[in-house]
Amino acid sequence: MAIYQDCFALICTLQPAIVVLDPIFLQALDACRMLNQRYVVLTPNTFKELRGQPKLESLWKHTM
């Protein structure tokens, strides 16, 4: 909970236009969602790996 509160305070203090997150750092992801902060999650997947889904479903069907 302390990490979540620190992330929450940091985002409130800095007021960034966008936050870049690691997918494992769930406390920061929760803080961004609570603050309605725009964020991007880094992923090891490339567009080539996502292309295998029919109609690129992984890009539009499972949104954040």
All heavy atoms as a GROMACS GRO file, in nm:
protein
  517
    1MET      N    1   0.083  -0.120   0.000
    1MET     CA    2   0.000   0.000   0.000
    1MET      C    3   0.087   0.126   0.000
    1MET      O    4   0.049   0.226  -0.060
    1MET     CB    5  -0.091  -0.005   0.123
    1MET     CG    6  -0.204   0.089   0.116
    1MET     SD    7  -0.312   0.045  -0.019
    1MET     CE    8  -0.428   0.173  -0.009
    2ALA      N    9   0.204   0.118   0.066
    2ALA     CA   10   0.292   0.234   0.072
    2ALA      C   11   0.344   0.270  -0.068
    2ALA      O   12   0.354   0.388  -0.102
    2ALA     CB   13   0.409   0.207   0.166
    3ILE      N   14   0.373   0.168  -0.149
    3ILE     CA   15   0.421   0.194  -0.286
    3ILE      C   16   0.311   0.261  -0.368
    3ILE      O   17   0.336   0.356  -0.442
    3ILE     CB   18   0.469   0.064  -0.352
    3ILE    CG1   19   0.590   0.008  -0.277
    3ILE    CG2   20   0.504   0.087  -0.498
    3ILE    CD1   21   0.632  -0.129  -0.323
    4TYR      N   22   0.188   0.212  -0.353
    4TYR     CA   23   0.074   0.272  -0.424
    4TYR      C   24   0.058   0.419  -0.384
    4TYR      O   25   0.040   0.506  -0.470
    4TYR     CB   26  -0.054   0.194  -0.393
    4TYR     CG   27  -0.179   0.266  -0.434
    4TYR    CD1   28  -0.220   0.268  -0.566
    4TYR    CD2   29  -0.257   0.334  -0.339
    4TYR    CE1   30  -0.335   0.335  -0.603
    4TYR    CE2   31  -0.372   0.400  -0.376
    4TYR     CZ   32  -0.410   0.400  -0.509
    4TYR     OH   33  -0.523   0.467  -0.546
    5GLN      N   34   0.064   0.448  -0.256
    5GLN     CA   35   0.048   0.585  -0.208
    5GLN      C   36   0.161   0.675  -0.259
    5GLN      O   37   0.137   0.791  -0.293
    5GLN     CB   38   0.041   0.587  -0.056
    5GLN     CG   39  -0.086   0.526  -0.004
    5GLN     CD   40  -0.085   0.504   0.147
    5GLN    OE1   41   0.020   0.512   0.211
    5GLN    NE2   42  -0.202   0.476   0.203
    6ASP      N   43   0.283   0.621  -0.265
    6ASP     CA   44   0.394   0.700  -0.319
    6ASP      C   45   0.375   0.729  -0.467
    6ASP      O   46   0.402   0.840  -0.514
    6ASP     CB   47   0.527   0.627  -0.296
    6ASP     CG   48   0.571   0.629  -0.152
    6ASP    OD1   49   0.519   0.711  -0.074
    6ASP    OD2   50   0.659   0.547  -0.117
    7CYS      N   51   0.330   0.631  -0.542
    7CYS     CA   52   0.302   0.652  -0.685
    7CYS      C   53   0.192   0.755  -0.704
    7CYS      O   54   0.202   0.843  -0.790
    7CYS     CB   55   0.263   0.520  -0.752
    7CYS     SG   56   0.394   0.400  -0.765
    8PHE      N   57   0.088   0.743  -0.623
    8PHE     CA   58  -0.025   0.836  -0.629
    8PHE      C   59   0.023   0.979  -0.602
    8PHE      O   60  -0.008   1.072  -0.678
    8PHE     CB   61  -0.129   0.794  -0.524
    8PHE     CG   62  -0.262   0.859  -0.540
    8PHE    CD1   63  -0.361   0.799  -0.614
    8PHE    CD2   64  -0.290   0.980  -0.478
    8PHE    CE1   65  -0.486   0.858  -0.628
    8PHE    CE2   66  -0.414   1.040  -0.491
    8PHE     CZ   67  -0.512   0.978  -0.566
    9ALA      N   68   0.105   0.996  -0.498
    9ALA     CA   69   0.157   1.129  -0.463
    9ALA      C   70   0.249   1.182  -0.571
    9ALA      O   71   0.246   1.302  -0.604
    9ALA     CB   72   0.230   1.123  -0.329
   10LEU      N   73   0.332   1.096  -0.627
   10LEU     CA   74   0.425   1.138  -0.732
   10LEU      C   75   0.351   1.187  -0.856
   10LEU      O   76   0.385   1.291  -0.914
   10LEU     CB   77   0.519   1.023  -0.767
   10LEU     CG   78   0.633   1.053  -0.862
   10LEU    CD1   79   0.727   1.156  -0.801
   10LEU    CD2   80   0.708   0.927  -0.895
   11ILE      N   81   0.250   1.113  -0.896
   11ILE     CA   82   0.171   1.153  -1.013
   11ILE      C   83   0.098   1.284  -0.986
   11ILE      O   84   0.094   1.373  -1.073
   11ILE     CB   85   0.074   1.041  -1.053
   11ILE    CG1   86   0.150   0.919  -1.102
   11ILE    CG2   87  -0.024   1.088  -1.159
   11ILE    CD1   88   0.066   0.794  -1.120
   12CYS      N   89   0.044   1.300  -0.867
   12CYS     CA   90  -0.025   1.425  -0.832
   12CYS      C   91   0.072   1.543  -0.831
   12CYS      O   92   0.038   1.653  -0.875
   12CYS     CB   93  -0.092   1.412  -0.696
   12CYS     SG   94  -0.238   1.308  -0.697
   13THR      N   95   0.192   1.522  -0.781
   13THR     CA   96   0.291   1.629  -0.772
   13THR      C   97   0.344   1.669  -0.910
   13THR      O   98   0.352   1.788  -0.941
   13THR     CB   99   0.409   1.585  -0.683
   13THR    OG1  100   0.358   1.550  -0.554
   13THR    CG2  101   0.512   1.695  -0.670
   14LEU      N  102   0.381   1.570  -0.991
   14LEU     CA  103   0.442   1.599  -1.120
   14LEU      C  104   0.341   1.637  -1.228
   14LEU      O  105   0.374   1.709  -1.322
   14LEU     CB  106   0.524   1.479  -1.168
   14LEU     CG  107   0.644   1.441  -1.082
   14LEU    CD1  108   0.709   1.315  -1.136
   14LEU    CD2  109   0.743   1.555  -1.075
   15GLN      N  110   0.221   1.585  -1.220
   15GLN     CA  111   0.116   1.606  -1.320
   15GLN      C  112   0.167   1.584  -1.463
   15GLN      O  113   0.162   1.674  -1.547
   15GLN     CB  114   0.056   1.745  -1.305
   15GLN     CG  115  -0.009   1.767  -1.172
   15GLN     CD  116  -0.065   1.907  -1.158
   15GLN    OE1  117  -0.045   1.993  -1.242
   15GLN    NE2  118  -0.136   1.930  -1.049
   16PRO      N  119   0.216   1.463  -1.492
   16PRO     CA  120   0.270   1.436  -1.625
   16PRO      C  121   0.160   1.428  -1.731
   16PRO      O  122   0.044   1.401  -1.700
   16PRO     CB  123   0.339   1.300  -1.608
   16PRO     CG  124   0.261   1.234  -1.500
   16PRO     CD  125   0.221   1.345  -1.407
   17ALA      N  126   0.198   1.450  -1.856
   17ALA     CA  127   0.103   1.437  -1.965
   17ALA      C  128   0.070   1.290  -1.989
   17ALA      O  129  -0.042   1.254  -2.022
   17ALA     CB  130   0.160   1.499  -2.092
   18ILE      N  131   0.170   1.203  -1.970
   18ILE     CA  132   0.153   1.058  -1.987
   18ILE      C  133   0.254   0.987  -1.899
   18ILE      O  134   0.363   1.039  -1.876
   18ILE     CB  135   0.164   1.017  -2.135
   18ILE    CG1  136   0.116   0.874  -2.155
   18ILE    CG2  137   0.306   1.034  -2.185
   18ILE    CD1  138   0.087   0.841  -2.299
   19VAL      N  139   0.218   0.869  -1.850
   19VAL     CA  140   0.306   0.789  -1.765
   19VAL      C  141   0.339   0.661  -1.841
   19VAL      O  142   0.250   0.597  -1.896
   19VAL     CB  143   0.239   0.755  -1.630
   19VAL    CG1  144   0.327   0.664  -1.547
   19VAL    CG2  145   0.207   0.882  -1.555
   20VAL      N  146   0.465   0.623  -1.842
   20VAL     CA  147   0.508   0.499  -1.905
   20VAL      C  148   0.532   0.397  -1.795
   20VAL      O  149   0.610   0.422  -1.703
   20VAL     CB  150   0.637   0.520  -1.988
   20VAL    CG1  151   0.681   0.389  -2.051
   20VAL    CG2  152   0.616   0.627  -2.093
   21LEU      N  153   0.464   0.282  -1.802
   21LEU     CA  154   0.467   0.183  -1.697
   21LEU      C  155   0.524   0.050  -1.743
   21LEU      O  156   0.508   0.011  -1.858
   21LEU     CB  157   0.325   0.156  -1.645
   21LEU     CG  158   0.248   0.272  -1.588
   21LEU    CD1  159   0.105   0.230  -1.560
   21LEU    CD2  160   0.315   0.321  -1.462
   22ASP      N  161   0.585  -0.020  -1.650
   22ASP     CA  162   0.626  -0.158  -1.670
   22ASP      C  163   0.504  -0.245  -1.635
   22ASP      O  164   0.435  -0.217  -1.537
   22ASP     CB  165   0.743  -0.190  -1.578
   22ASP     CG  166   0.803  -0.326  -1.608
   22ASP    OD1  167   0.740  -0.426  -1.566
   22ASP    OD2  168   0.909  -0.332  -1.669
   23PRO      N  169   0.475  -0.350  -1.711
   23PRO     CA  170   0.354  -0.429  -1.682
   23PRO      C  171   0.356  -0.500  -1.547
   23PRO      O  172   0.251  -0.538  -1.496
   23PRO     CB  173   0.350  -0.531  -1.796
   23PRO     CG  174   0.485  -0.532  -1.856
   23PRO     CD  175   0.546  -0.398  -1.827
   24ILE      N  176   0.472  -0.513  -1.485
   24ILE     CA  177   0.482  -0.580  -1.356
   24ILE      C  178   0.454  -0.482  -1.241
   24ILE      O  179   0.418  -0.523  -1.131
   24ILE     CB  180   0.621  -0.643  -1.340
   24ILE    CG1  181   0.641  -0.748  -1.450
   24ILE    CG2  182   0.641  -0.706  -1.205
   24ILE    CD1  183   0.779  -0.805  -1.456
   25PHE      N  184   0.464  -0.353  -1.264
   25PHE     CA  185   0.449  -0.251  -1.160
   25PHE      C  186   0.302  -0.217  -1.143
   25PHE      O  187   0.255  -0.109  -1.181
   25PHE     CB  188   0.533  -0.130  -1.197
   25PHE     CG  189   0.557  -0.034  -1.085
   25PHE    CD1  190   0.554  -0.073  -0.953
   25PHE    CD2  191   0.586   0.099  -1.113
   25PHE    CE1  192   0.576   0.016  -0.851
   25PHE    CE2  193   0.609   0.190  -1.012
   25PHE     CZ  194   0.604   0.148  -0.880
   26LEU      N  195   0.227  -0.307  -1.082
   26LEU     CA  196   0.081  -0.293  -1.072
   26LEU      C  197   0.037  -0.180  -0.981
   26LEU      O  198  -0.070  -0.123  -1.001
   26LEU     CB  199   0.021  -0.425  -1.025
   26LEU     CG  200   0.042  -0.543  -1.120
   26LEU    CD1  201  -0.017  -0.670  -1.062
   26LEU    CD2  202  -0.016  -0.513  -1.256
   27GLN      N  203   0.119  -0.143  -0.882
   27GLN     CA  204   0.081  -0.034  -0.793
   27GLN      C  205   0.071   0.097  -0.871
   27GLN      O  206  -0.021   0.176  -0.850
   27GLN     CB  207   0.183  -0.018  -0.680
   27GLN     CG  208   0.189  -0.136  -0.587
   27GLN     CD  209   0.290  -0.241  -0.632
   27GLN    OE1  210   0.336  -0.242  -0.743
   27GLN    NE2  211   0.322  -0.331  -0.542
   28ALA      N  212   0.165   0.120  -0.961
   28ALA     CA  213   0.161   0.242  -1.043
   28ALA      C  214   0.043   0.238  -1.140
   28ALA      O  215  -0.020   0.340  -1.166
   28ALA     CB  216   0.292   0.258  -1.118
   29LEU      N  217   0.014   0.121  -1.193
   29LEU     CA  218  -0.100   0.106  -1.283
   29LEU      C  219  -0.230   0.139  -1.210
   29LEU      O  220  -0.315   0.211  -1.263
   29LEU     CB  221  -0.104  -0.037  -1.337
   29LEU     CG  222  -0.213  -0.070  -1.437
   29LEU    CD1  223  -0.198   0.013  -1.563
   29LEU    CD2  224  -0.209  -0.216  -1.470
   30ASP      N  225  -0.245   0.090  -1.088
   30ASP     CA  226  -0.364   0.122  -1.008
   30ASP      C  227  -0.373   0.272  -0.978
   30ASP      O  228  -0.482   0.330  -0.983
   30ASP     CB  229  -0.363   0.043  -0.877
   30ASP     CG  230  -0.391  -0.104  -0.897
   30ASP    OD1  231  -0.444  -0.141  -1.004
   30ASP    OD2  232  -0.360  -0.183  -0.805
   31ALA      N  233  -0.260   0.333  -0.946
   31ALA     CA  234  -0.260   0.477  -0.917
   31ALA      C  235  -0.302   0.556  -1.040
   31ALA      O  236  -0.381   0.651  -1.030
   31ALA     CB  237  -0.122   0.521  -0.870
   32CYS      N  238  -0.253   0.518  -1.158
   32CYS     CA  239  -0.291   0.586  -1.281
   32CYS      C  240  -0.440   0.572  -1.308
   32CYS      O  241  -0.507   0.667  -1.349
   32CYS     CB  242  -0.211   0.532  -1.399
   32CYS     SG  243  -0.041   0.585  -1.403
   33ARG      N  244  -0.493   0.454  -1.284
   33ARG     CA  245  -0.636   0.432  -1.307
   33ARG      C  246  -0.722   0.512  -1.210
   33ARG      O  247  -0.825   0.566  -1.247
   33ARG     CB  248  -0.668   0.283  -1.297
   33ARG     CG  249  -0.617   0.205  -1.415
   33ARG     CD  250  -0.651   0.060  -1.405
   33ARG     NE  251  -0.607  -0.011  -1.525
   33ARG     CZ  252  -0.598  -0.142  -1.533
   33ARG    NH1  253  -0.631  -0.217  -1.430
   33ARG    NH2  254  -0.556  -0.198  -1.644
   34MET      N  255  -0.680   0.519  -1.084
   34MET     CA  256  -0.756   0.596  -0.985
   34MET      C  257  -0.757   0.745  -1.017
   34MET      O  258  -0.855   0.814  -0.992
   34MET     CB  259  -0.699   0.574  -0.845
   34MET     CG  260  -0.735   0.440  -0.786
   34MET     SD  261  -0.911   0.417  -0.763
   34MET     CE  262  -0.943   0.535  -0.635
   35LEU      N  263  -0.647   0.795  -1.073
   35LEU     CA  264  -0.635   0.938  -1.105
   35LEU      C  265  -0.683   0.971  -1.246
   35LEU      O  266  -0.676   1.086  -1.288
   35LEU     CB  267  -0.489   0.982  -1.090
   35LEU     CG  268  -0.436   0.984  -0.948
   35LEU    CD1  269  -0.285   1.002  -0.948
   35LEU    CD2  270  -0.503   1.095  -0.869
   36ASN      N  271  -0.729   0.870  -1.321
   36ASN     CA  272  -0.765   0.888  -1.462
   36ASN      C  273  -0.649   0.949  -1.540
   36ASN      O  274  -0.668   1.033  -1.628
   36ASN     CB  275  -0.891   0.974  -1.478
   36ASN     CG  276  -1.013   0.902  -1.428
   36ASN    OD1  277  -1.025   0.781  -1.441
   36ASN    ND2  278  -1.103   0.976  -1.367
   37GLN      N  279  -0.530   0.905  -1.507
   37GLN     CA  280  -0.406   0.951  -1.571
   37GLN      C  281  -0.384   0.873  -1.699
   37GLN      O  282  -0.401   0.751  -1.702
   37GLN     CB  283  -0.287   0.929  -1.476
   37GLN     CG  284  -0.152   0.956  -1.535
   37GLN     CD  285  -0.132   1.101  -1.572
   37GLN    OE1  286  -0.167   1.190  -1.497
   37GLN    NE2  287  -0.075   1.124  -1.687
   38ARG      N  288  -0.346   0.941  -1.805
   38ARG     CA  289  -0.311   0.873  -1.930
   38ARG      C  290  -0.182   0.796  -1.908
   38ARG      O  291  -0.087   0.848  -1.850
   38ARG     CB  292  -0.294   0.973  -2.043
   38ARG     CG  293  -0.424   1.039  -2.081
   38ARG     CD  294  -0.406   1.140  -2.190
   38ARG     NE  295  -0.349   1.074  -2.306
   38ARG     CZ  296  -0.295   1.138  -2.408
   38ARG    NH1  297  -0.289   1.268  -2.409
   38ARG    NH2  298  -0.246   1.072  -2.510
   39TYR      N  299  -0.178   0.671  -1.955
   39TYR     CA  300  -0.058   0.589  -1.937
   39TYR      C  301  -0.038   0.494  -2.054
   39TYR      O  302  -0.131   0.465  -2.129
   39TYR     CB  303  -0.064   0.511  -1.806
   39TYR     CG  304  -0.175   0.409  -1.798
   39TYR    CD1  305  -0.155   0.278  -1.839
   39TYR    CD2  306  -0.300   0.443  -1.749
   39TYR    CE1  307  -0.256   0.184  -1.832
   39TYR    CE2  308  -0.401   0.352  -1.741
   39TYR     CZ  309  -0.380   0.221  -1.783
   39TYR     OH  310  -0.481   0.129  -1.776
   40VAL      N  311   0.085   0.447  -2.067
   40VAL     CA  312   0.123   0.349  -2.167
   40VAL      C  313   0.196   0.239  -2.093
   40VAL      O  314   0.282   0.266  -2.010
   40VAL     CB  315   0.215   0.411  -2.274
   40VAL    CG1  316   0.267   0.305  -2.369
   40VAL    CG2  317   0.145   0.521  -2.349
   41VAL      N  318   0.163   0.114  -2.125
   41VAL     CA  319   0.229   0.001  -2.062
   41VAL      C  320   0.329  -0.057  -2.161
   41VAL      O  321   0.294  -0.090  -2.274
   41VAL     CB  322   0.127  -0.107  -2.020
   41VAL    CG1  323   0.197  -0.225  -1.957
   41VAL    CG2  324   0.024  -0.049  -1.924
   42LEU      N  325   0.454  -0.068  -2.117
   42LEU     CA  326   0.557  -0.129  -2.201
   42LEU      C  327   0.530  -0.278  -2.213
   42LEU      O  328   0.484  -0.342  -2.118
   42LEU     CB  329   0.695  -0.108  -2.139
   42LEU     CG  330   0.743   0.036  -2.128
   42LEU    CD1  331   0.878   0.038  -2.058
   42LEU    CD2  332   0.755   0.099  -2.265
   43THR      N  333   0.559  -0.335  -2.327
   43THR     CA  334   0.538  -0.477  -2.348
   43THR      C  335   0.651  -0.532  -2.434
   43THR      O  336   0.701  -0.462  -2.522
   43THR     CB  337   0.401  -0.504  -2.414
   43THR    OG1  338   0.389  -0.644  -2.436
   43THR    CG2  339   0.384  -0.431  -2.544
   44PRO      N  340   0.690  -0.656  -2.408
   44PRO     CA  341   0.796  -0.715  -2.491
   44PRO      C  342   0.745  -0.759  -2.628
   44PRO      O  343   0.822  -0.793  -2.714
   44PRO     CB  344   0.841  -0.835  -2.408
   44PRO     CG  345   0.723  -0.872  -2.328
   44PRO     CD  346   0.652  -0.742  -2.298
   45ASN      N  347   0.614  -0.757  -2.648
   45ASN     CA  348   0.557  -0.799  -2.776
   45ASN      C  349   0.578  -0.692  -2.881
   45ASN      O  350   0.568  -0.573  -2.854
   45ASN     CB  351   0.408  -0.827  -2.761
   45ASN     CG  352   0.380  -0.939  -2.664
   45ASN    OD1  353   0.466  -1.021  -2.638
   45ASN    ND2  354   0.261  -0.941  -2.610
   46THR      N  355   0.601  -0.737  -3.002
   46THR     CA  356   0.613  -0.646  -3.115
   46THR      C  357   0.486  -0.657  -3.200
   46THR      O  358   0.404  -0.747  -3.181
   46THR     CB  359   0.735  -0.681  -3.201
   46THR    OG1  360   0.718  -0.814  -3.253
   46THR    CG2  361   0.863  -0.673  -3.120
   47PHE      N  362   0.472  -0.568  -3.295
   47PHE     CA  363   0.356  -0.571  -3.383
   47PHE      C  364   0.348  -0.703  -3.458
   47PHE      O  365   0.241  -0.756  -3.483
   47PHE     CB  366   0.360  -0.453  -3.480
   47PHE     CG  367   0.236  -0.442  -3.564
   47PHE    CD1  368   0.119  -0.394  -3.508
   47PHE    CD2  369   0.235  -0.483  -3.695
   47PHE    CE1  370   0.004  -0.385  -3.583
   47PHE    CE2  371   0.120  -0.473  -3.771
   47PHE     CZ  372   0.005  -0.425  -3.715
   48LYS      N  373   0.464  -0.758  -3.492
   48LYS     CA  374   0.469  -0.886  -3.564
   48LYS      C  375   0.402  -0.997  -3.483
   48LYS      O  376   0.332  -1.081  -3.538
   48LYS     CB  377   0.615  -0.921  -3.592
   48LYS     CG  378   0.636  -1.052  -3.661
   48LYS     CD  379   0.785  -1.079  -3.678
   48LYS     CE  380   0.808  -1.220  -3.720
   48LYS     NZ  381   0.950  -1.254  -3.719
   49GLU      N  382   0.421  -0.999  -3.351
   49GLU     CA  383   0.360  -1.101  -3.267
   49GLU      C  384   0.210  -1.080  -3.250
   49GLU      O  385   0.136  -1.175  -3.232
   49GLU     CB  386   0.429  -1.102  -3.131
   49GLU     CG  387   0.573  -1.147  -3.141
   49GLU     CD  388   0.652  -1.113  -3.017
   49GLU    OE1  389   0.606  -1.027  -2.940
   49GLU    OE2  390   0.760  -1.169  -3.000
   50LEU      N  391   0.164  -0.958  -3.254
   50LEU     CA  392   0.022  -0.928  -3.240
   50LEU      C  393  -0.054  -0.955  -3.369
   50LEU      O  394  -0.175  -0.972  -3.367
   50LEU     CB  395   0.003  -0.782  -3.200
   50LEU     CG  396   0.063  -0.741  -3.066
   50LEU    CD1  397   0.050  -0.591  -3.049
   50LEU    CD2  398   0.000  -0.815  -2.952
   51ARG      N  399   0.017  -0.958  -3.479
   51ARG     CA  400  -0.044  -0.972  -3.610
   51ARG      C  401  -0.115  -1.107  -3.626
   51ARG      O  402  -0.208  -1.119  -3.704
   51ARG     CB  403   0.062  -0.957  -3.717
   51ARG     CG  404   0.011  -0.953  -3.857
   51ARG     CD  405   0.123  -0.935  -3.952
   51ARG     NE  406   0.224  -1.037  -3.921
   51ARG     CZ  407   0.311  -1.085  -4.006
   51ARG    NH1  408   0.312  -1.038  -4.128
   51ARG    NH2  409   0.397  -1.176  -3.972
   52GLY      N  410  -0.078  -1.209  -3.550
   52GLY     CA  411  -0.136  -1.341  -3.563
   52GLY      C  412  -0.282  -1.349  -3.524
   52GLY      O  413  -0.351  -1.443  -3.560
   53GLN      N  414  -0.333  -1.251  -3.451
   53GLN     CA  415  -0.473  -1.251  -3.409
   53GLN      C  416  -0.563  -1.213  -3.527
   53GLN      O  417  -0.530  -1.125  -3.605
   53GLN     CB  418  -0.493  -1.149  -3.296
   53GLN     CG  419  -0.416  -1.179  -3.173
   53GLN     CD  420  -0.467  -1.303  -3.103
   53GLN    OE1  421  -0.586  -1.326  -3.097
   53GLN    NE2  422  -0.376  -1.382  -3.050
   54PRO      N  423  -0.678  -1.279  -3.539
   54PRO     CA  424  -0.770  -1.242  -3.647
   54PRO      C  425  -0.814  -1.096  -3.635
   54PRO      O  426  -0.853  -1.052  -3.528
   54PRO     CB  427  -0.890  -1.335  -3.626
   54PRO     CG  428  -0.849  -1.435  -3.525
   54PRO     CD  429  -0.728  -1.385  -3.456
   55LYS      N  430  -0.804  -1.024  -3.741
   55LYS     CA  431  -0.843  -0.883  -3.748
   55LYS      C  432  -0.774  -0.799  -3.640
   55LYS      O  433  -0.830  -0.701  -3.592
   55LYS     CB  434  -0.995  -0.869  -3.735
   55LYS     CG  435  -1.071  -0.940  -3.845
   55LYS     CD  436  -1.219  -0.922  -3.828
   55LYS     CE  437  -1.294  -1.001  -3.932
   55LYS     NZ  438  -1.438  -0.996  -3.911
   56LEU      N  439  -0.654  -0.838  -3.600
   56LEU     CA  440  -0.576  -0.766  -3.498
   56LEU      C  441  -0.655  -0.747  -3.368
   56LEU      O  442  -0.651  -0.643  -3.306
   56LEU     CB  443  -0.526  -0.633  -3.552
   56LEU     CG  444  -0.433  -0.640  -3.672
   56LEU    CD1  445  -0.404  -0.501  -3.724
   56LEU    CD2  446  -0.305  -0.712  -3.638
   57GLU      N  447  -0.728  -0.850  -3.325
   57GLU     CA  448  -0.813  -0.841  -3.207
   57GLU      C  449  -0.738  -0.795  -3.082
   57GLU      O  450  -0.795  -0.726  -2.998
   57GLU     CB  451  -0.880  -0.975  -3.177
   57GLU     CG  452  -0.997  -1.004  -3.264
   57GLU     CD  453  -1.067  -1.133  -3.225
   57GLU    OE1  454  -1.022  -1.201  -3.132
   57GLU    OE2  455  -1.167  -1.165  -3.290
   58SER      N  456  -0.613  -0.833  -3.069
   58SER     CA  457  -0.540  -0.794  -2.948
   58SER      C  458  -0.520  -0.643  -2.939
   58SER      O  459  -0.492  -0.592  -2.832
   58SER     CB  460  -0.407  -0.867  -2.942
   58SER     OG  461  -0.332  -0.841  -3.058
   59LEU      N  462  -0.535  -0.572  -3.049
   59LEU     CA  463  -0.519  -0.426  -3.045
   59LEU      C  464  -0.649  -0.353  -3.013
   59LEU      O  465  -0.647  -0.246  -2.957
   59LEU     CB  466  -0.466  -0.376  -3.180
   59LEU     CG  467  -0.325  -0.420  -3.217
   59LEU    CD1  468  -0.291  -0.372  -3.357
   59LEU    CD2  469  -0.225  -0.368  -3.118
   60TRP      N  470  -0.764  -0.411  -3.052
   60TRP     CA  471  -0.888  -0.339  -3.031
   60TRP      C  472  -0.986  -0.407  -2.937
   60TRP      O  473  -1.069  -0.341  -2.875
   60TRP     CB  474  -0.959  -0.314  -3.164
   60TRP     CG  475  -0.997  -0.437  -3.239
   60TRP    CD1  476  -0.923  -0.503  -3.331
   60TRP    CD2  477  -1.120  -0.511  -3.227
   60TRP    NE1  478  -0.989  -0.613  -3.377
   60TRP    CE2  479  -1.111  -0.621  -3.315
   60TRP    CE3  480  -1.234  -0.497  -3.151
   60TRP    CZ2  481  -1.212  -0.714  -3.329
   60TRP    CZ3  482  -1.335  -0.591  -3.165
   60TRP    CH2  483  -1.323  -0.698  -3.254
   61LYS      N  484  -0.978  -0.540  -2.924
   61LYS     CA  485  -1.077  -0.610  -2.844
   61LYS      C  486  -1.047  -0.607  -2.695
   61LYS      O  487  -1.136  -0.602  -2.612
   61LYS     CB  488  -1.086  -0.754  -2.891
   61LYS     CG  489  -1.204  -0.830  -2.834
   61LYS     CD  490  -1.217  -0.964  -2.901
   61LYS     CE  491  -1.342  -1.035  -2.856
   61LYS     NZ  492  -1.358  -1.164  -2.919
   62HIS      N  493  -0.920  -0.610  -2.660
   62HIS     CA  494  -0.880  -0.616  -2.520
   62HIS      C  495  -0.812  -0.485  -2.481
   62HIS      O  496  -0.692  -0.479  -2.460
   62HIS     CB  497  -0.786  -0.734  -2.496
   62HIS     CG  498  -0.842  -0.863  -2.547
   62HIS    ND1  499  -0.946  -0.927  -2.484
   62HIS    CD2  500  -0.812  -0.938  -2.656
   62HIS    CE1  501  -0.976  -1.037  -2.551
   62HIS    NE2  502  -0.895  -1.045  -2.655
   63THR      N  503  -0.888  -0.380  -2.472
   63THR     CA  504  -0.832  -0.248  -2.442
   63THR      C  505  -0.813  -0.233  -2.292
   63THR      O  506  -0.867  -0.307  -2.211
   63THR     CB  507  -0.924  -0.136  -2.493
   63THR    OG1  508  -1.050  -0.151  -2.429
   63THR    CG2  509  -0.937  -0.142  -2.642
   64MET      N  510  -0.739  -0.129  -2.253
   64MET     CA  511  -0.713  -0.102  -2.110
   64MET      C  512  -0.823  -0.022  -2.050
   64MET      O  513  -0.889   0.056  -2.095
   64MET     CB  514  -0.583  -0.028  -2.094
   64MET     CG  515  -0.466  -0.115  -2.119
   64MET     SD  516  -0.316  -0.030  -2.074
   64MET     CE  517  -0.256   0.011  -2.233
   0.00000   0.00000   0.00000
